[in-house]
Amino acid sequence: MDDLKIKECNEIDIDDGSYDEDEISIVSDVENERIDVYITGKFTEMSRSSVQKLIADGMITVNSKSIKANYKLKKDDEINITIPEPEPLDIIAENIPIDIVYEDDDLAVINKPQGMVVHPAPGHYTKTLVNGLMYHLKNLSSINGVMRPGIVHRLDKNTSGMMLVAKNDKSHNFLAKCLKEHSINRIYYALVEGNIRDDNGVVDASLGRSEKDRKKRTVTTKNSKNAITNYWVVERYGKYTLLKLKLQTGRTHQIRVHMRYIGHPVVGDDIYGSKTNKFGLNGQLLHSKSVGFIHPSTGEYMEFDSELPEYFSEVLRKIRG
């Protein structure tokens, strides 16, 4: 791809937090309120007793110092919350159909279907990609623990397409560093609402958790991380635009939030887009079409491309008339 610049991965450890959801940093906007009460109010999914236990275990600090649950916050106090790893569970290998596009001793390239959760989590301990990988592949890296073996990067449940899987820890470390250095080329296709005026563009807008709904992300400068998405128009349909997109960063829900931010949400996105399901879709029309990377053992550049899934192509046929 002429518009993509390939670079080798240097042996350095750059932590840009792209996939780290285990640490939360916030800045106090109150005065003289108990910290356990404040955090419980900010994070409705956390009980006061669980917050107090985190404080007692030293997992919550203020201005880098341990505190007690009755600590009274001051405005602009820096609060850091470390969420401990979940208790290990026995993850069952399941004979789930997996589209393995490529495999060698170091890695595999998977074409994930829409609707499949990548790794076990509360509410999804079976029928995930990881359950299937454990059945079909002999080896998986262990760096991400028992819940996420082999998983170097993720796709949302309803985002389909190409994913890298590491089969040993050496490959995982190498690919993770490439990912953090933005030298893995991830190209997505998305159908978005409306007619985008420019033929190409860049969305450079930091993302953070929504204060209204902690499960959502939003464009914000408060407790946020930088996020950059490049896009090119592939085809216009009047009320819709087919885009090719490249991630420079890998934040949670990045493309979906950025497209909403510029006024062109992804078609079928019931979280960040229209609640009206015009095409009877089961999720957003967002597909990880290709992935390119330096192989961890050979040093050669490899790239794998995929066709748009049938449900995506069917919508394009409909709107083309």
C-alpha positions in Angstrom: 0.0 0.0 0.0 1.6 3.2 -1.2 0.1 5.4 1.5 1.5 3.3 4.4 4.9 3.7 5.8 6.6 0.5 7.1 9.2 0.6 9.7 11.1 -2.0 11.7 10.4 -2.5 15.4 13.1 -1.3 17.7 13.8 -3.2 20.9 12.4 -0.6 23.2 9.5 -0.6 25.7 7.0 2.1 24.8 3.8 2.0 26.9 1.2 4.2 25.4 -1.5 2.5 27.2 -3.4 1.5 24.1 -4.9 -1.6 25.6 -4.4 -1.1 29.3 -7.8 -0.9 31.0 -6.5 -2.0 34.4 -5.4 1.4 35.6 -7.6 4.5 35.9 -6.3 8.0 36.7 -8.7 10.8 37.6 -8.4 14.3 39.0 -10.6 15.3 41.9 -13.1 18.0 41.2 -14.5 18.2 44.7 -13.3 19.5 48.1 -13.6 17.8 51.5 -15.4 14.6 50.3 -14.5 11.1 51.4 -12.5 9.3 48.7 -14.6 6.0 49.0 -17.8 8.0 48.5 -16.3 10.0 45.6 -15.1 6.9 43.7 -18.3 5.0 44.2 -20.2 8.0 42.8 -17.9 8.2 39.8 -17.9 4.5 39.0 -21.4 3.1 39.6 -20.3 -0.5 38.8 -18.0 -0.4 41.9 -19.5 -0.9 45.4 -18.3 1.1 48.3 -17.1 -2.0 50.1 -15.0 -3.0 47.0 -13.5 0.5 46.9 -12.6 0.3 50.5 -10.9 -3.1 50.0 -8.9 -1.6 47.1 -7.8 1.2 49.4 -6.9 -1.2 52.1 -4.8 -3.2 49.7 -3.0 -0.1 48.5 -4.5 -0.3 45.0 -5.8 3.3 45.3 -3.4 6.2 45.8 -3.8 10.0 46.0 -0.9 12.0 44.7 1.1 8.8 44.6 0.6 8.1 48.3 -1.4 5.5 50.1 -4.5 6.8 52.0 -7.3 5.5 54.1 -11.0 5.2 53.1 -11.9 8.3 55.2 -9.4 10.5 53.4 -11.0 13.9 52.5 -10.2 14.8 49.0 -8.9 18.2 47.9 -9.6 19.7 44.5 -7.1 18.6 41.9 -5.9 15.6 43.9 -4.6 13.0 41.5 -6.3 9.7 42.1 -4.8 6.4 40.7 -6.9 3.2 40.8 -5.3 -0.1 39.9 -7.8 -2.8 39.1 -6.4 -6.2 40.1 -6.5 -9.1 37.6 -9.6 -11.3 37.9 -9.3 -14.6 39.6 -8.0 -17.2 37.2 -10.7 -19.5 35.7 -10.4 -22.7 33.8 -10.9 -21.6 30.2 -12.3 -24.5 28.2 -11.1 -25.3 24.7 -14.1 -25.4 22.3 -14.4 -26.7 18.8 -15.7 -23.4 17.4 -15.1 -22.7 13.7 -12.2 -20.3 13.4 -11.1 -18.8 10.0 -7.3 -19.2 10.3 -5.9 -17.3 7.3 -2.2 -18.0 8.1 -0.3 -20.0 10.7 3.3 -20.8 11.5 5.3 -21.6 14.6 5.3 -18.0 15.8 1.9 -16.5 15.0 -1.5 -16.9 13.3 -3.7 -14.5 11.4 -7.4 -14.9 12.1 -10.4 -13.5 10.3 -12.8 -12.9 13.2 -16.6 -13.0 12.5 -19.0 -10.3 13.7 -20.7 -11.2 16.9 -17.7 -13.1 18.4 -16.2 -11.9 21.7 -12.4 -12.0 21.6 -11.6 -13.2 25.1 -13.5 -14.5 28.2 -14.9 -11.8 30.5 -17.8 -11.5 32.9 -20.8 -12.7 31.0 -18.8 -14.3 28.2 -16.7 -17.3 29.5 -17.5 -19.6 26.6 -17.8 -19.4 22.8 -15.1 -16.7 22.6 -12.3 -16.5 20.1 -9.9 -17.6 22.8 -12.0 -20.8 23.5 -11.7 -21.6 19.8 -8.0 -20.8 19.5 -7.2 -23.1 22.4 -8.9 -26.0 20.5 -7.4 -25.3 17.0 -3.9 -24.0 17.8 -1.3 -26.1 19.7 0.5 -23.2 21.4 -0.5 -19.7 22.5 1.5 -17.0 24.2 1.0 -16.7 28.0 1.9 -13.0 28.5 -1.7 -11.8 28.8 -2.6 -14.5 31.3 -5.1 -17.3 31.3 -8.0 -15.1 30.2 -6.3 -13.8 27.0 -3.7 -16.3 25.8 -2.2 -15.3 22.4 -4.2 -12.1 22.2 -1.9 -9.2 21.0 -4.8 -6.8 20.1 -8.5 -6.9 20.2 -11.6 -6.2 18.0 -15.0 -5.2 19.4 -17.5 -8.0 19.5 -19.4 -6.7 16.5 -16.3 -5.7 14.5 -15.2 -8.3 12.1 -11.9 -9.0 10.4 -8.2 -9.6 10.6 -6.4 -10.2 13.9 -2.9 -11.2 14.9 -2.5 -14.0 17.4 0.9 -14.9 19.1 1.9 -18.5 19.6 4.8 -17.9 21.9 6.0 -15.2 24.3 8.9 -14.0 22.2 6.6 -13.3 19.2 4.0 -11.7 21.5 6.6 -9.3 23.0 7.8 -8.4 19.5 4.4 -7.8 18.0 3.2 -5.9 21.1 6.2 -3.5 20.7 5.4 -3.1 17.0 1.8 -2.3 18.0 2.9 0.4 20.5 5.3 1.9 18.0 2.4 2.0 15.4 4.4 0.0 12.9 1.6 -2.6 12.4 -0.6 -1.5 9.6 -4.2 -2.0 10.4 -6.6 -1.0 7.6 -10.4 -0.9 8.3 -13.4 -0.4 6.0 -16.5 1.3 7.4 -19.8 2.4 6.0 -20.7 5.7 7.6 -23.8 7.9 7.7 -23.8 10.9 5.4 -21.6 12.2 2.6 -18.1 13.1 3.8 -17.0 16.3 2.0 -13.3 15.7 1.8 -11.7 12.8 -0.1 -9.4 12.1 2.9 -8.7 13.5 6.4 -7.3 12.9 9.8 -9.3 12.9 13.1 -6.9 13.9 15.9 -9.0 13.9 19.1 -8.1 12.5 22.5 -10.4 9.8 24.0 -11.4 9.0 27.5 -14.2 7.3 29.4 -17.6 9.0 29.3 -18.6 10.4 32.7 -22.3 9.7 31.9 -21.7 6.1 31.0 -18.4 4.5 32.1 -18.7 1.7 29.5 -18.6 4.3 26.7 -15.7 6.4 25.3 -15.9 10.0 24.3 -13.8 12.8 22.9 -12.5 14.7 25.9 -9.4 16.4 27.2 -10.1 15.1 30.8 -8.2 12.0 31.8 -7.8 11.1 28.1 -5.2 9.6 25.8 -4.3 10.8 22.3 -6.1 9.1 19.4 -5.5 9.6 15.7 -7.4 8.0 12.8 -6.7 8.6 9.1 -9.4 8.0 6.5 -9.9 7.9 2.7 -13.1 7.9 0.8 -13.6 4.7 -1.2 -17.1 5.3 -2.6 -19.9 7.8 -2.1 -23.6 6.9 -2.1 -25.3 10.2 -1.3 -26.6 9.4 2.2 -23.7 7.1 3.0 -19.9 6.9 2.5 -17.6 3.9 2.3 -14.3 4.7 4.0 -10.9 3.1 4.3 -9.3 3.9 7.7 -5.9 3.5 9.3 -5.3 3.6 13.0 -2.3 5.5 14.3 -3.3 4.6 17.8 -5.4 1.8 19.2 -7.9 3.1 21.7 -11.0 1.3 22.7 -13.9 2.1 20.2 -11.6 4.6 18.5 -13.0 4.5 15.0 -16.6 4.4 16.2 -16.2 7.4 18.5 -14.1 9.4 16.0 -16.7 8.9 13.3 -19.5 10.0 15.6 -17.3 13.0 16.6 -17.1 14.3 13.0 -20.8 13.7 12.4 -20.6 10.5 10.4 -21.3 7.6 12.7 -20.8 4.0 11.5 -23.9 2.4 10.1 -25.4 -0.2 12.4 -23.6 1.2 15.5 -26.3 1.1 18.2 -24.0 2.6 20.8 -22.5 5.6 19.1 -24.7 5.8 16.0 -28.4 5.9 15.1 -30.8 3.8 17.2 -32.8 3.1 14.0 -31.7 -0.2 12.4 -32.3 0.5 8.8 -30.8 -2.7 7.3 -31.6 -5.2 10.0 -28.0 -5.4 11.1 -26.6 -7.2 14.2 -23.8 -4.6 14.7 -21.8 -1.9 13.1 -20.5 -2.1 9.5 -16.8 -2.0 10.5 -14.4 -4.5 9.2 -10.6 -5.0 9.8 -9.8 -5.6 6.2 -6.0 -6.0 6.3 -3.1 -6.3 8.6 0.6 -5.9 7.8 3.5 -6.5 10.1 7.2 -7.5 10.3 7.5 -11.2 11.1 9.1 -11.7 14.5 11.5 -14.4 13.4 12.2 -13.8 9.7 12.2 -10.0 9.7 10.2 -10.0 6.5 7.1 -7.8 6.0 3.9 -9.8 5.6 0.4 -8.5 4.8 -3.0 -10.3 4.7 -6.1 -8.9 3.2 -9.7 -10.1 3.5 -13.0 -9.6 1.6 -15.8 -7.7 3.1 -18.3 -10.1 4.9 -21.5 -10.9 3.1 -23.8 -8.9 5.4 -21.6 -5.8 4.7 -21.5 -6.4 0.9 -25.3 -6.9 0.9 -25.9 -3.4 2.4 -23.6 -1.9 -0.3 -25.6 -3.6 -3.0 -28.8 -2.3 -1.6 -27.7 1.3 -1.4 -26.0 1.2 -4.9 -29.5 0.3 -6.2 
